[in-house]
Amino acid sequence: MPIAVSPADGNVRRLATLAAGLPLISLGVACTIRADIGVAPYDVLLTGTVAFTGIGIGIAAMLLPLLFILTGVLLGARTRPGTYIAALTIGPVLGLVLPALPVPPSIPTQLAYFLAGFCIVVSGITLVVAADIGPGPLEIVMLALDAKGYPLARARTGIEVICVVLGWAMGGQLGVGTIIFALLTGLALRYTLALVGFRPETTGTASNLASAGA
């Protein structure tokens, strides 16, 4: 006889899944930044903001998501608890992890950092998506634009292009790693989300989560 799962138990599991995924995203982003061969499109903006303003990486990683959330809300989007939890968690953890990571001494070590970071980011995003308690900050803006009649794919591409252009102009990390993230993250998430039993038809927008913005 199957054991019934109460809504409270389900919420605890969702929160636990989210709590496991968010630190992984922070760790993965830290690894890719230390690799210094290019980061995800959103993180180009993040590293550019740090380079241009001189503020700490942890503070920037909190402020940028909150800015995207505010933009989405002003455009009429609705938020959920996970959105704010991600915005307020990833930044401080990233600020603690990044200084603790040693600078890779050689190109092979840089490549190892990047590969590890990519895999860790994908794993973290998978858990955050599977928790299903709120889209990421970039997704808030994307969904708001979609509700106003802009095609979803074009809205997402436009947001990421803006992140890359602004981030690069401010001195953000832009390189081959950025292209790898752009081309492979979606494919990797499709596979990992299937592994955790998340149905493909429910991941149409969720699988596009930004790394540091979750």
C-alpha positions in Angstrom: 0.0 0.0 0.0 1.6 3.3 -1.0 2.4 5.8 1.7 0.6 9.1 1.3 2.8 12.2 1.2 1.3 15.3 2.9 1.6 18.8 1.3 3.9 19.8 4.2 6.2 16.9 3.4 6.2 17.9 -0.2 7.1 21.5 0.6 10.0 20.3 2.9 11.4 18.2 0.1 11.1 21.1 -2.4 12.9 23.4 0.0 15.6 20.8 0.7 16.1 20.3 -3.0 16.4 24.0 -3.5 18.8 24.3 -0.6 21.0 21.6 -2.1 21.1 23.2 -5.6 21.8 26.8 -4.7 25.3 26.3 -3.1 26.2 24.1 -6.1 25.4 26.9 -8.5 27.6 29.3 -6.4 30.5 26.8 -6.4 30.2 26.1 -10.1 30.2 29.8 -11.0 33.2 30.3 -8.7 35.1 27.5 -10.6 34.3 29.0 -14.0 35.4 32.5 -12.9 38.7 31.1 -11.6 39.2 29.2 -14.8 39.3 32.6 -16.6 38.4 31.2 -20.1 34.9 32.6 -20.3 31.7 32.3 -18.2 28.0 32.0 -18.8 26.3 35.0 -20.5 24.7 36.2 -17.2 28.1 35.9 -15.5 29.7 38.1 -18.1 27.5 40.8 -16.7 28.3 39.8 -13.2 32.1 39.9 -13.6 31.8 43.1 -15.6 29.8 44.7 -12.8 32.5 43.7 -10.3 35.3 45.0 -12.6 33.6 48.3 -13.3 32.3 49.2 -9.9 34.9 47.5 -7.6 32.2 46.0 -5.4 32.6 42.5 -4.1 31.5 39.5 -6.2 29.0 38.4 -3.4 27.3 41.8 -3.3 27.1 42.0 -7.1 25.6 38.5 -7.2 22.9 39.7 -4.9 22.2 43.1 -6.4 21.9 42.0 -10.1 19.2 39.3 -9.4 17.2 41.8 -7.4 17.5 44.3 -10.2 16.1 41.7 -12.7 13.4 40.7 -10.3 12.3 44.4 -9.9 12.3 44.8 -13.7 10.2 41.7 -14.1 7.7 42.9 -11.4 7.5 46.3 -13.0 6.7 44.6 -16.3 3.9 42.7 -14.6 5.5 39.3 -13.7 4.6 37.3 -10.6 7.3 35.9 -8.4 7.4 32.9 -6.0 9.5 32.3 -2.8 12.2 30.4 -4.6 13.0 33.4 -6.7 13.9 35.5 -3.7 15.6 32.7 -1.9 17.9 32.1 -4.9 18.7 35.9 -5.3 19.6 36.2 -1.6 21.6 33.0 -1.3 23.8 32.5 -4.3 25.6 35.8 -3.9 26.8 35.4 -0.3 27.9 31.8 -0.9 29.7 32.9 -4.1 31.4 35.7 -2.1 32.7 33.1 0.4 33.7 30.4 -2.1 35.5 32.4 -4.8 38.3 33.8 -2.5 38.9 30.3 -1.1 39.6 28.8 -4.6 43.3 28.9 -5.5 44.2 30.5 -8.9 44.9 27.6 -11.4 48.6 27.6 -12.1 48.4 26.1 -15.7 46.2 25.8 -18.7 45.3 22.2 -17.9 44.2 23.2 -14.4 42.1 26.1 -15.9 40.4 23.6 -18.2 39.8 21.3 -15.2 38.3 24.2 -13.2 36.0 25.1 -16.1 34.8 21.5 -16.8 34.1 21.0 -13.1 32.4 24.3 -12.8 30.2 23.6 -15.8 29.1 20.2 -14.5 28.5 21.7 -11.0 26.4 24.6 -12.3 24.3 22.2 -14.4 23.8 19.9 -11.4 22.8 22.9 -9.2 20.4 24.3 -11.8 18.8 20.8 -12.2 18.0 20.7 -8.5 16.7 24.3 -8.4 14.4 23.5 -11.4 13.3 20.2 -9.9 12.4 22.0 -6.7 9.8 24.0 -8.7 9.2 26.8 -6.2 10.1 29.8 -8.3 11.8 30.8 -11.6 15.1 32.5 -11.7 15.5 36.3 -11.9 16.2 36.3 -15.6 13.2 34.1 -16.2 11.0 36.7 -14.4 11.9 39.2 -17.0 11.7 36.7 -19.8 8.2 35.6 -18.8 7.0 39.2 -18.4 8.1 40.0 -21.9 6.4 36.8 -23.2 3.2 37.9 -21.5 3.4 41.2 -23.4 3.6 39.4 -26.7 7.3 39.0 -27.3 8.3 35.4 -28.4 9.9 33.5 -25.5 13.0 32.4 -27.4 13.7 35.9 -28.8 13.1 37.5 -25.3 15.6 35.1 -23.7 18.2 35.6 -26.5 17.8 39.4 -26.2 18.3 39.3 -22.5 21.4 37.2 -22.8 22.9 39.3 -25.6 22.3 42.4 -23.5 24.1 40.7 -20.5 27.1 39.8 -22.7 27.4 43.2 -24.4 27.0 45.2 -21.2 29.2 42.9 -19.2 32.0 42.8 -21.9 31.9 46.6 -22.1 32.5 46.8 -18.3 35.4 44.4 -18.5 33.6 41.1 -17.8 35.0 37.7 -18.6 34.2 36.8 -22.2 35.7 33.8 -24.0 35.3 30.4 -25.4 33.7 29.3 -22.2 30.8 31.7 -22.8 30.2 29.9 -26.2 30.3 26.5 -24.5 27.7 27.6 -21.9 25.5 29.1 -24.6 25.6 25.9 -26.8 25.7 23.1 -24.2 23.8 24.2 -21.1 20.4 23.5 -22.6 21.3 20.1 -23.9 23.0 19.1 -20.6 19.9 20.3 -18.6 17.6 18.3 -20.8 19.5 15.2 -19.9 19.9 15.9 -16.2 16.3 17.0 -15.7 15.2 13.7 -17.3 17.4 11.8 -14.8 15.7 13.4 -11.8 12.3 12.6 -13.4 11.4 16.2 -14.4 9.1 16.0 -17.4 10.5 17.7 -20.5 7.2 19.4 -21.2 7.4 21.3 -17.9 10.9 22.6 -18.4 10.3 24.8 -21.4 11.3 28.0 -19.6 12.8 26.6 -16.4 15.7 24.9 -18.1 16.9 28.3 -19.2 17.9 29.3 -15.7 20.9 31.6 -15.6 23.8 30.4 -13.4 24.4 33.0 -10.9 20.9 34.3 -11.1 19.4 30.9 -10.7 
